[in-house]
Amino acid sequence: MAAKKKMSVEEILASCRKADSDGGAGPEAAEAAADTAPAAAEKPQSASKQPSSASPGSMSVADILAAARAGKPGGEAAESPAAGGDSGAEPPAAAKPAPAKNPGQMSVAEMLAAARGEKSGGTEKAAPAKSAPKPAAKPAAAKKEAAAAPGSGPRDTSSILAAARKSVKPGPVSKAEAAAIKPAGAKPAVVVPPMPSKPDYAKPAKVAETEENRRGFLAVFFGSFLAAGFTLMGTVFGLWGLGLAKFMFPNVRTEPPSKFKVGFPADFAPDTVETKFKAQFGVWIVNAEYEGARMIYALRTVCTHLGCTPNWLEGEQKFKCPCHGSGFYIDGINFEGPAPRPLERFAIRVADDGQLEVDKGKMFQEEMGQWSDPACYVPV
Ligand code: FES
C-alpha cells in the first residue's frame, strides 16, 4: 500500500468544500477524498524542504505553518513564481492592489483566513470568499489595521506577538507605571474620615481643687527645702574653700628683731630717759642710779597692772599709766596705782662695735632678784 501523501492547504480546502457540498460528511470524508487526490498535486518531500522555490500548491501543511510562524506575509515569495515572476522579488503589497486570485494563487495568510472563515461560518460564507476579492488582496497597512481592530484580533504570528508585546511591558515596573496600568475595574482609594473628638465621659476626670492645693503645697515646701539645703551647702563649701586658701597662703607677721642696737653709751645723758625706741621696739633706754650705782638699762614699756603702756612724764620724773593711774619711778619701781610690781628690764650689753645692744629675748624682774644680773644693765 502506497504511503499517504501530504496534502496542500488548497487540496484540504477543496476536499472540505466538496465534502460540505456533498452533505457535510465532515473531516472523515475530506480525509478520504484526500486519499484519492490526483497524484499531480503530490510533490517530492525534498521539495517541501525548500519553501522559497515551491508553489503554495506544492507546500505541505508543515511548510505552510513554518512559513506563517516565520512571519512571512502569506507566502508571497512562494506564490510569485506561480504568477510568472522572476526570482520572488515582489513589490510591496500596499503598492499594488492584488487582483482576485484562484485558490492556487492564494497566499498562506489568505488560505488561513479562508479556512478560519469556513470553519466558523460554514460553506455559505466560504463560497463568496472564493469569488469576491479577498481581504488578503488589500494593502498591508489595511491588513495591519484590520488585525489591530478590537473585534478582529491578530491574524498571524507576528501580529499576535506584536499585540502581546504592546499590551504588557516586560520586566519590573515602577509605581507610576503600575498606577498607569491599573486595571479599569480597580476600586478607588478609600477615604478615611477624620477621627471624631473624644467625648466628655472619656476624658480624664479633673483633679479636685483640694488635691491641687495639696500638691502645690508639697511642691513648694519640698522645693524650698531642697533649695535652702543646696544654698546652705554651697555657702559651706564656699567658706571652706576660702579657709583652705587662707591656710595655703597665711599672712606673714613681720616683727622687729629681738636684738637691736640703740647707740653708744655716751649718747645717753645721766638721769635721762630716751623714748625714741618706745614705738618701734617698746623699750626705754634709761641712764640713772639704782641702789647707788649709775648704769644704763632698758625698761619694758608695759604696765605690770593690766598691760597698758605708761608715759614718761619728764616734769614729774615718773612713768604714769593712763589706764588706772599706776606710777613708776625712773628706775622702774612702782609707787602708786594698782600696779603690783616694778617694770621689767631687757638684757643689754655693749656690742663689739661699742654700741649698746638690747636683747628682748631675755627679761629680768626686780621682785625675782634678777636686776642684780649684770646682763640687765651696763655700768657707766
Ligand atoms: Fe597700768 Fe592699770 S594697766 S595701771
Boltz pocket constraint, residues with backbone or C-beta under 6 A from the ligand:
constraints:
  - pocket:
      binder: B
      contacts: [[A, 303], [A, 304], [A, 305], [A, 306], [A, 307], [A, 308], [A, 321], [A, 322], [A, 323], [A, 324], [A, 325], [A, 326], [A, 337], [A, 338], [A, 339]]
      max_distance: 6.0
